[in-house]
Amino acid sequence: MPTIATKLIRWQTQHGRHHLPWQGTRDPYAIWLSEIMLQQTQVITVIPYYQRFIQRFPSIAHLALAPQDDVLACWSGLGYYSRARNLSHAAQIIRQDYQSKFPQSIELIQELPGIGRSTAAAIAVFAFGQYAAILDGNVKRVFTRYFGIDGYPGKADVQKQLWHKANACLPKKTANQSIETYTQALMDLGSIVCTRSKPDCTSCPLQHNCVAHQENCTDKLPSPKPRKQLPKKETIFLMLIKQNKILLEKRPPSGIWGGLWCPLEISTSENTIAYCQQTYGLEVRPLGNISPLDHTFTHFKLKIHPHLLQVVSPNDALLQKGKWMALDDALESAIPTPVRKLLKRVILTDLVKTNG
């Protein structure tokens, strides 16, 4: 009887993905970059970012020597910015400790910032042909359904079961089966067949032995994460405009939007105009209204109230808080997605052109 690995390898050869930009290479840098970008992000979104990033930073050495601002600017819009900061930090470690050569052992790979067990295994498989099991989100979904494993996959006991299955299903080294093809098959199956909603079970090579398919419960597996209502927060962004430029400050390196450029942020309990006068000695006047923007993080929801203000009497002390940028330049800088959306709204209002 064909094993899971045999079925998946045969399926991937005929129906899997073979032309993604990071395929067909043994370059661990290219593979590492793709694996990090694909964390919590769909392939179709990643492709243009990956192509721009690797053109801008074509090697580990280039990435290691690049200012973090440049790295974050190239990442801007992809989200989960700790991934970019970890990439930059890891590249510096590889340059310093490994002479810019990516380490080959899974244990050393996993010691690098931002690389967990599954990502380290994927890099080792695709770059070095090592036999190792992966367990990303797609693979968890495939195994949870195939073996009929109840419980949220993020729970330690469920995760332990899944890792056991992942290791048990690896192709046999003596069977002359490609570990790379098998690993790619798992990723492809979860991405294009065994999808989160409306899985295409008729196209699945594992359907005949899949517990979820046989018991008609694919919609119930994997078990959802226990629901917890996200807390809601509100904040004010001071969109300070002077001579058609906006003031942005660099956020602290850790925390939300760490290392990115954002407008000054104040509490919603503050009177904006009075705050500018008392805190910065600024005379400002409203330029117009921009509607609030809702943004959801992993752990909370944020409502941003943008206050578009013209600076009537500038104060050089503000330069200690950040720098003035032309709006077009700001859009090209390392800014988070909500700030990008707000800047585009500012540009569309035409208020800056007429009053800035």
N, C-alpha and C positions, 0 to 999 in steps of 0.2 A: 504493500500500500504506500502511495507517495506521501512523504512527510509534508508538514506545513511549509518547510523551507523549499522543497522541490516544487510544490504548487506555486509558491510566490515567485520563485526565480523564473519559472516558465512563463507566468503571467507578466512579470515585469519586462521580460525580453520582448514580448509581443505588444503589450498595452501600456507599459509604463512611460515615464517621462525620460527623454534622452538628450534634450537640447537646451536645458537650463544653462545660463551663463557660467555657472560654477561647476558644471559637469565636464567630464573628459579631461580632468587635470589631477595630478598628484600634489599640486602645490598646497602645502598645509595652510599657508596664509589665506589663499582664496577660499579654501574649504572652511577654515575657522571663521572668516568674515561672513560667509553665507549662513553658517549655522547660528551665529549670534544674531544676525539680522532676521532670521526666520523664527526666532523665539517670539511667540505671541503676535506674529505678523504674517499675513498671507503672502504667498509666493508672488502673486500679481502686483502687490504693493512693493515688495522687496526689490524686484528686478531693476527698475530704473535707479533706485538708490544704490544698489550694489554696483551697477555699471559706472555711475558717477564717482562713487567712493574709491573704487579700485583704480580708476583712471587718475584720480587726484592723489591717491596714496598707493602706488603700484607695488610696494614691498613693505615688509615689516620695518626695515630701516627708515623708509620714508615716513611711515606712520609714527614711529618712535620719536623722530626728530620734529614732527609737526607740532605747532602750538595747539593746545587743546581747543582754543577758540575756533581754529580752522577745522578741526575734527568735528566739533559740535555743529558748526555751520553746515558742513556737508551732510550731517545726520538730521538736520533740522526738518521737522515734519514727520519723521518716522516714529517718534515717541519712545517712551521708556529710555530716557537719556542716560541712565546709569550704564546701559550697554555700551554707549560710545565712550564714556569716561573709563570704563573697565578695559575696553579695547586699547585705548591710548596708554593706560597704565601697564597693561600686559605686554604691549609692544616694547615699552621701555625696559621692562624686566627681561624680555627675550633678547633684546639688543645688549643689555649689560651682562646678563648671566650666561647667555647661550650664543653670544657672538652673532646675533640676528638669525640664528637657525632654530626653527621651531622644535621643541623637545618631542621625542617620539614615544616615551612611555606614558601610559594613561595616567599613572600616578602624578607624574610631573606636569602633564597637561592640566590635570584637575586642580593643581595648586595655583594656576594662573587666575587672576581676578576675573570674575564673571563666567567661569566655566565650571559647570556641574558635572555630575557623573555621566549623564546621557550625552551631553555635548562633547565631553572628552572622548567618549567611546566612538561617537560619530566621526570625529576628526581622525582618530586613530585608524578607523576602518577605511575611510575614503582616501586618506593621505598615505597611510603606511600598510594597508592590507591586513591589519591586525584583527583577530577574532575577538569581538566584544559585542555585548548586547546593548541596544539603545532602548530608551523608554521615554520618548517625548509625548506630547499630548495626543498626536495621531496614533501612535503605537499603543498607548494606554487604551484608547477607544477600541481599536481592533481587538486587542487581547481581552478586554472586558466583555465585549460582545461574544467573541468566539468561545471563550471558556465559561461565559455566564457568571462573571464575578460581580457580586453585589457590593454596594458600599462606594462612597465617594473616593475616587482614585487618589486624592490628595491625602487621605488618612494613612498613617504609618503602616497599619496592619494590611490594608488593601495594597499599598505600594509594595510591601514586602512580597505579597503573593504575585504581583505583576512582574517584579524583577525575577522571581523564581521561574515564572513561565517564559519570560524573555530569554533567560539563559538556557532553559531546556529546549527551546525551539530553534536555537542556532543550528545552521547546517553543519553536517559532519565534515571535518577537515579531510577525511579520507575519501569523501565522495566526489572530490573535484568540483565542488560547488562554490560559486563566487560569493564571498561574504559581502562584497560591495553591492552586487546585484540584489542579494537578499535584503540588505539594509535599506537600499533605495526602494525596494518593493514594498516594505512595510510603510515607509514614508508616503509613497505614492498611493497605496491602497487606502490609507487613512485620509489622504488629502482629496482624492478624486472619486473614490468609490464608497468607502465606509465613512461617509461624512456625518457631521453632527446631526443634521436633520435630513430627512428623506434619503437615506443611504440607497445606493443602486445595488441591491443584493443580487439581482439577476446577472450582474456582470462580475460578481465576486468569485474568485477561485476557491474560496474557503466556505462557500454557502452551505454545502451539504453537511458539514460537521459543526456549523456555527450554532451555538446554543440559542443566541438571541434570535437568529433567523428561524430556527426550528420551532421556537416557542412564541414567535411573533411578538417579541418584546424589545426590538431595536430602539424604540422610542423611549424605553425606560433605562437603557444602559448606554453609557456609564451613568451611575447614579449621580444626580446633580449635587452641586455643593450646597450644604445646608444654608438656607437663606438667612441673610442678616441685613436688616435695613441699613443702608449707607447714611451716615450723618451728613447733614447739609451745612455748608459754610458760605459766607458771603464776604466779599472784599471790594475795595475801590482801587482802580488803577488810575493814577494821575497821568493823563495823556498831555504832557506839557509841550506846547508848541512855541518855537521862537524862530523867526526867519525861515519858515518852511522846513524846520528840523524838529525832531522829537527827542526828548531826553530819555535815555534808557540806562538802567544800572545793571551791573553784572551780579547775578545771584550768588550767594555763598556756594562753595564747591559741593557741599552735601545738602540733602533735603530736596524739596520739590523744585524741579527745573534747575538743579544745581549746575552752576557755571554758565547758565544761559542769560541772555540779555532781556530785560523786562522793564515796563514802565515802573515808576515808583509806586509802592503799594501802601495803602493806609487802611485803617479800620473803618467800617461803615458807620461807626458812632461819631466820626469826626465831621466837622463842617469843613468842606474842602477848601473854600476860599480863605477862611480863617486859619486853617492849618498851614496853608502855603505861606501866609503872612507871618504867622507866629514862629514856625519852624525854620523857614528858609528866607524870611524877609522878602518874599516875592509878592508883587502885585499881579494878580491874574484876573482874567475875565472869561466867562464861558463862551465857547465858540459855537456850540450847538449840541444837540443830543445824539448819542449813539446808544442803541438798545443794549441791554445787558446780555452777557454771553454765559451760557451754561456749559460747564466742562466736568466730565466724570473721571475721577481717578479710581484706582483700585480700591481705596479705602474710604473715600468720601466724595461728595458732589460739591462743586464750587460754582457759585454764581458771581461773575465778575461785573462790576458796575464801572464802565469806562467814563471818566469825566474829562471831556476834551476842553482844554484850557489854553488860552493864549497868554504867554508871559509878557506882561507890559513893562515891568521893571526887572531885568535880569539880575541875577546874583551869581558872581563868580564862584561862591562857595558851593554851588550846585555841582560844579565840575568834579568835586571830591566824591559825589554820589554816583557819577557815571559820565556819559558823554552824549553830546548832541549828534544825531545822525539824520541825514536826509532820508525821507521815507523809503525811497527805492533802495538805498544802501542798507537800511534797517531790515528790509525784507530779505536781503542776501546774507544777513548775519545769523549768528547762532541764537535763534529765538524759538520758543515753544509754539506749537500749533495755535493755541488760543490767541497769543499775541499777534501771530501772522494774520489771523482772521480779523482782529481788531484794527490792525494797520491798514488792511485792505478796505475796511469800512470807512476809515478816516479818509483814505484817498478818494473813495467814491463820493464822499459828501461834498468835495470841492471846497470845503470851508477853509482848509489850510491854504489853498492857493489864493483865496480872496482875502483872508484875514491873517494868515501866518506871518 
